Amino acid sequence: MDFRIRGEKWTLRYSRWMKKRWGWCVYSRREIVISSVKNKTEYDHLDSALHELLHAEFPDLKESVVHHGATDIAWALWKIGYRKK
């Protein structure tokens, strides 16, 4: 899936080969990779995607800020009914 962040084209893809990480923001390739391991819940996928999107949009933020921000936004979206199609 392609989209734009800061005016640049980025790609988001899922990978079943990522075992130790839930997501990865690869700045050099403008790519976000989300783990699609079977034990992740739908909510975990949402939180992971938001986490990596925040890294892409705000590369200077500290990891703790990204972590808490993604989790707070994911929880709010979950509570208002957001679900993956």
C-alpha positions in Angstrom: 0.0 0.0 0.0 1.4 3.4 -1.0 0.7 6.8 0.6 2.4 10.1 1.1 4.2 11.3 4.3 5.8 14.8 4.3 5.1 15.0 0.6 7.1 11.8 -0.2 5.8 8.4 -1.4 6.0 5.7 1.3 5.1 2.0 1.1 3.5 0.0 3.9 3.8 -3.8 3.7 3.2 -6.7 6.0 5.8 -9.4 6.6 5.4 -12.8 8.2 9.2 -13.1 8.5 9.5 -10.5 11.2 9.6 -12.4 14.5 11.4 -10.2 17.0 10.0 -6.8 15.9 6.4 -5.8 15.5 7.2 -3.1 13.0 10.1 -1.3 11.3 10.3 2.2 9.7 13.0 2.1 7.0 13.7 5.8 6.2 16.2 5.1 3.5 13.6 3.1 1.4 10.6 5.1 2.6 9.0 1.9 3.7 7.1 0.7 6.8 7.1 -3.0 7.5 4.6 -4.5 9.9 4.8 -8.0 11.3 1.9 -10.2 10.4 2.7 -13.1 12.8 -0.4 -15.0 13.7 -0.3 -14.3 17.4 -0.9 -10.5 16.9 -4.4 -9.3 17.5 -6.2 -6.8 15.2 -5.5 -4.2 17.9 -1.8 -5.0 17.9 -1.7 -4.4 14.1 -3.3 -1.1 14.6 -1.0 0.0 17.3 2.1 -1.2 15.3 1.0 0.6 12.2 0.4 3.9 14.1 3.7 3.5 15.9 5.7 3.2 12.6 3.7 5.9 10.9 4.5 8.3 13.7 8.2 7.4 13.3 7.9 8.3 9.6 6.0 11.5 10.1 8.1 12.7 13.1 11.6 11.2 12.8 13.0 13.3 15.6 10.6 12.1 18.3 12.0 9.9 21.1 11.0 6.3 21.1 9.0 6.7 24.3 7.0 9.6 22.9 6.2 7.6 19.7 5.3 4.5 21.8 2.9 6.4 24.1 1.4 8.5 21.3 0.7 5.4 19.1 -0.8 3.5 22.0 -3.0 6.4 23.0 -4.2 7.0 19.5 -4.7 3.3 18.8 -6.8 2.9 22.0 -9.0 5.9 21.1 -9.6 4.6 17.6 -10.4 1.2 19.0 -12.9 2.6 21.4 -14.7 4.5 18.7 -15.0 1.3 16.6 -12.1 1.3 14.2 -11.5 -2.2 12.8 -9.5 -3.5 9.9 -11.6 -4.5 6.9 
